[in-house]
Amino acid sequence: MKLNCDMGEAFGAWKMGLDDKIMPFVDQANIACGFHASDPLTMAKTVALAKQNNVTIGAHPAYPDLVGFGRRNMDIAPTELKAIIQYQIGALKGLCESQNTQVDYVKPHGALYNTMMADFSVLETVMQAVSELDATIPLMVMAVPEALEIKKMAKKYGIDVWFEAFSDRLYTDEGRLTPRKEPRAVHATFELIEKQVEQLCENGTLTTASGKTLAIHADTICVHGDGEHALEAVTRIRTLVDRLNKAS
């Protein structure tokens, strides 16, 4: 099991996250591409930091929503959305190439991510955007019960998919994230987070908000580097995952 984290989400003088402290503990960095956060210099610095720590680089495209941090839904036509996604991936690819490294996957951000997992027509647009730009780049999507359907869609566009689960989020019975505005949507204790990670790694299951056990397959687990106790949470998850990986 690998760990991924959203990175490079500062913007100019505005700081976000603990990238320099978190980067050594993750395997994959989802680097913001300027539409929900980040700027060219922040992107370039984050690429260099990932390279320095031997962390795999992923593009983290979003809806064009800097003020809302990419968390607001937007009604965008498929042709425009495809261009928006390709523009962002292309920008990160250029900065990576300038540092002799590369974009190895794509993971959409925020509202775009949630929308594509709720509306597979949007997911198909995202897949088409990635495929047209570079079909060798996998798309990271949420590990959900409809995994086979998603794999079939990806095959249609000639791309691979990587499935991710979340370490600190409460799930609905449908296998989606509980909206942040609802109580208990984000796990508030290290114990809850570690219990969820251990269950994912050992059993391939999650316990939903209602107490239902949900079977999902995940290739990677998302951790967050921007909370008050983010560094301690990530280091504890890294230690746990390393122990479980070694045991398996």
MOLIN-V104458 format. One record per run of one state. SS is the DSSP state (alpha for helix, beta for strand, coil for the rest). FROM is the first residue (numbers start at 1). LEN is the number of residues. If there is no record, write none. Layout:
BEGIN
[[SS;FROM;LEN] [SS;FROM;LEN]]
END
This chain:
BEGIN
[[coil;1;1] [beta;2;6] [coil;8;3] [beta;11;1] [coil;12;2] [beta;14;1] [coil;15;4] [alpha;19;7] [coil;26;2] [beta;28;5] [coil;33;7] [alpha;40;13] [coil;53;3] [beta;56;5] [coil;61;17] [alpha;78;21] [coil;99;6] [beta;105;2] [coil;107;3] [alpha;110;9] [coil;119;1] [alpha;120;15] [coil;135;3] [beta;138;5] [coil;143;4] [alpha;147;10] [coil;157;4] [beta;161;6] [coil;167;2] [beta;169;1] [coil;170;1] [beta;171;1] [coil;172;5] [beta;177;1] [coil;178;8] [beta;186;1] [coil;187;3] [alpha;190;14] [coil;204;1] [beta;205;3] [coil;208;5] [beta;213;3] [coil;216;4] [beta;220;4] [coil;224;6] [alpha;230;18] [coil;248;1]]
END
